[in-house]
C-alpha cells in the first residue's frame, strides 16, 4: 500500500513536470511566432518606406536636372527593405560614384 502511494506521487510529479514543461514550450513558441511576425512586418514597412524615399529623391534630383541612375526595381526595393536608410544611401553613393568617377 505504501508502495502504491509512492508510485502515485511519482506519477503525479511526472505529470506536473510534463505539464509545466509543455506550458513553457508553448509560451516560447508563441513568443517565437510573434518575433518572426514583427521582423517580417519590419522588412515590409522598410520596403514601402524605401520605395517612397527613392521616389522622392529621384523627383528632387530630376527637378535639379540631375540624373540619379537609381530606379525603383526589385533589387533596389530589396536593398532598402533589408538595409533601410543606409541601404538607400549606399545605392545613391554607388550610383554617383560609377557615374562621375
C-alpha positions in Angstrom: 0.0 0.0 0.0 2.8 2.4 0.8 4.5 1.4 -2.4 1.3 2.4 -4.4 1.2 5.8 -2.7 4.8 6.5 -3.6 4.2 5.4 -7.2 1.2 7.6 -7.4 3.2 10.6 -6.1 5.9 9.9 -8.5 3.4 9.7 -11.4 1.7 12.9 -10.3 5.1 14.6 -10.1 5.9 13.4 -13.6 2.6 14.7 -14.9 3.2 18.1 -13.2 6.7 18.3 -14.7 5.4 17.4 -18.1 2.6 19.9 -17.8 4.9 22.8 -16.8 7.4 21.8 -19.5 4.6 21.8 -22.1 3.4 25.3 -21.0 6.9 26.7 -21.1 7.5 25.3 -24.6 4.1 26.7 -25.7 5.0 30.1 -24.4 8.3 30.0 -26.1 6.7 29.0 -29.4 4.2 31.8 -29.2 6.9 34.3 -28.5 9.0 33.0 -31.4 6.0 33.4 -33.8 5.4 36.9 -32.6 9.0 37.8 -33.1 9.0 36.4 -36.6 5.8 38.3 -37.5 7.3 41.6 -36.2 10.5 41.0 -38.2 8.5 40.3 -41.4 6.4 43.4 -40.8 9.5 45.5 -40.2 11.0 44.4 -43.5 7.8 45.1 -45.4 7.5 48.5 -43.8 11.1 49.4 -44.6 10.5 48.3 -48.2 7.5 50.5 -48.6 9.3 53.5 -47.0 12.3 52.7 -49.2 10.1 53.0 -52.3 8.7 56.3 -51.1 12.2 57.7 -50.3 13.6 56.5 -53.7 10.7 58.2 -55.5 11.0 61.5 -53.6 14.8 61.6 -54.0 14.5 60.8 -57.7 11.9 63.5 -58.1 14.0 66.1 -56.4 17.1 65.2 -58.4 15.0 65.4 -61.7 13.9 68.9 -60.6 17.5 69.9 -60.4 18.3 68.3 -63.8 20.5 65.6 -62.2 20.3 62.0 -63.4 20.2 59.7 -60.3 20.5 56.4 -62.0 18.7 54.7 -59.2 15.4 53.3 -60.4 12.7 51.6 -58.5 13.0 47.8 -59.2 13.1 44.6 -57.1 16.8 44.9 -56.4 16.7 48.5 -55.0 13.5 47.7 -53.1 15.2 44.6 -51.6 18.3 46.6 -50.6 16.2 49.3 -49.0 14.0 46.7 -47.2 16.8 44.8 -45.7 19.3 47.6 -45.0 16.9 50.6 -44.5 18.1 54.1 -45.0 21.8 53.1 -45.1 21.0 50.9 -48.0 19.4 53.7 -49.8 22.4 55.9 -49.2 24.6 53.1 -50.4 22.5 52.9 -53.7 22.9 56.6 -54.4 26.5 56.6 -53.4 27.3 53.8 -55.8 25.2 55.4 -58.5 27.1 58.7 -58.2 30.5 57.1 -57.9 30.1 54.9 -61.0 28.5 57.8 -63.0 31.1 60.5 -62.2 34.4 58.6 -61.4 
